[in-house]
Amino acid sequence: MSLGYLLRRVGMFLLVVWVAASINFVIPRLARGDPIQAQFAQLETLGIRTSGMDQVVAAYKKRLGLDRPMVEQYFSYLWNVARFDFGPSITYFPADIGRLIVQRLPWTIGLLTASTIIAFIVGNLLGALLGWPGSSRWVKWLVPVLMPLSAIPYYLLGLILIFTFAFTFKLFPLGGAYSTGAKIELAPDFTLDILYHSILPALSIVLSVTGFWMLGMRGMMVTNMGEDYMIMAEAKGLSPLRIFLRYAMRNAMLPQVTGLALTFGGIIAGSVLVEVIFDYPGMGWILWRAIRNTDYFLIQGIVFVLVVSVALAMLVLDLIYPFVDRRIVYVRR
Amino acid sequence: MSAASAAPPTTESRSPETWSRRREWISYGRRNPTLVAGLSIITVIVVFGLLAPFIIDQDATRTTAFSKDLSPSLDHPLGTDSFGRDMLALIIVGTPQTVKIGLIAGFMALIIGSALGFIQGFYRGPIGTSVRGITDITLTIPALLILITVASQVRQVTVESMAIIIALLAWPGTTRAIGSQVLSMRERAFVPIARFNGMSGMEIIFKELMPNMLPYLGASFVAAVSTAILFAIGLEVLGLGPQTTNTLGMTIYWSQLHSAVIRGLWWWWLSPMVVIVLLFIGLFLISHGLDELANPRLRRRV
């Protein structure tokens, strides 16, 4: 991996972060003159009043410094964002937005990472079996089963899962990340409780994403089948399992890894909604509350952190990729 | 010569041609069942929506029109919700609204996306590079999240304004798809030939590339419509949709707000969901079918 590639990729990441931050700065100022006044006027019409509202107003007036020139406001805003300082939340005043997010982020990352990895592995394996001439007939039945599932947005699939497995058969909890009243500690019981609560939300993501990976992988396998090295491997008399894993699947996987980076954004946006449906205490849960209370600054902070997480994940994947595919050598164009 | 004597031969020569055309369509439909299935699903939904105002009584979608939380019966085939509205009527009224958001946003995204896609694929140098850079950055930022920021700033969202907001962020996918196709097409022999014939860049785009791209443009449009509907429902479920219009997504939002799932009112959330799923499956099949039409090499696989 050349230094030029690394620098270009990191530069792209910083550019995305900067664009996202600037969008957050520009949008409220486009919509109305005074973001604070408008924000609180809106809260008042909705009849929402937090205790110590005047304190919030004062805090935000001082923070945004709307009497200062625009350029100065912009730079002090960027400086705040760079330190992950988003100010106090209105809904949870005087809680700091940055701290609220840090509390919620692990739940979302945990749920998302686990379900994305499971879906990626299962989907690619099934897709590879589908594209493999020697696999048994029953694999073919997966297509009509998983295809419609991948057409349903995850959060709607979540509704069906809650209704079937939690409401009707009472096999799983209706929502939340752990039993109410459970002691939050690093004990085996609590870990099992968390796992038990995460099965349905994770399943709703896994079920709908698996079909996507499966179809992509099948296509890649079929294309790979005709390659010379496949015939060569067979001619050498290698075992079918070895050909399947090391020759066919390994090569077909590569575009899928690139695809993983491209789908991150959609997965994270969808999982925000899964959390709303499952009452799962991550970023989506707090976002839903922020929206209901029109806590614009909290919405802004959450959106920014999620955008940065997606960009970071893509950056990491891009930097790992040359190690996955040794044939790719990055050279300066 | 009079017009009357000229008329018969033309009709005679045309009718076998239209007949064979029609047969060609039918036989193509047989080879591409994906496209036919998708088109049929969407046609049924659209016809359903167009006939809606004549079939149902608009009053049935008003709050407190009937008793609350009735399970499906002969009077209310899909039951009623906690506002006392007839679910069947709500679905019939809501489907065209959701389709409308998809069509407006999808069409705008197609226009923006294909304009930028043609520029990025066709022009080298600073223009193409900068458009590609903008598309890459926009693709990295999850559109739904930015939509949430924008929509939370707009106080009263309507179906139309929501469609426009969505269109502003639904184009990068279209741009990438069209851009990569144009990139491969500009290397084909007919582009340099057109250039030697003295055609300008714009002329080549409109007269040479555009007609060849039609199936791709169609597939991109369908994909854009489906993305737009996905975004719209996402915003609506979060409570950022048009509060006074009964779209399918808003129906799910209200059911969620009234905990319909854990109260066992399955007809409230399941009915809009069935229509949404049918919409997505229909659009997905059409888009796959059009891909196959555009790229016959795929036929082996499908």
Interface residues (C-beta under 8 A of the other chain):
Chain A: M12 L15 V16 V19 A20 I23 N24 I27 P28 A31 R32 Q42 P148 A151 I152 P153 Y155 L156 L159 I160 I162 F163 A166 F167 L174 R218 G219 V222 L262 F264 G265 G266 I268 A269 G270 V272 L273 V276 I277 L287 W288 I291 R292 T294 Y296 I299 Q300 V303 L306 V307 V310 A311 M314
Chain B: D136 I137 L139 T140 I141 P142 A143 L144 L145 I146 I148 T149 V150 S152 Q153 V154 R155 L230 I233 G234 V237 L238 G239 L240 I252 Q256 V261 I262 G264 W266 W269 L270 M273 I276 V277 F280 I281 F284 R300 R301
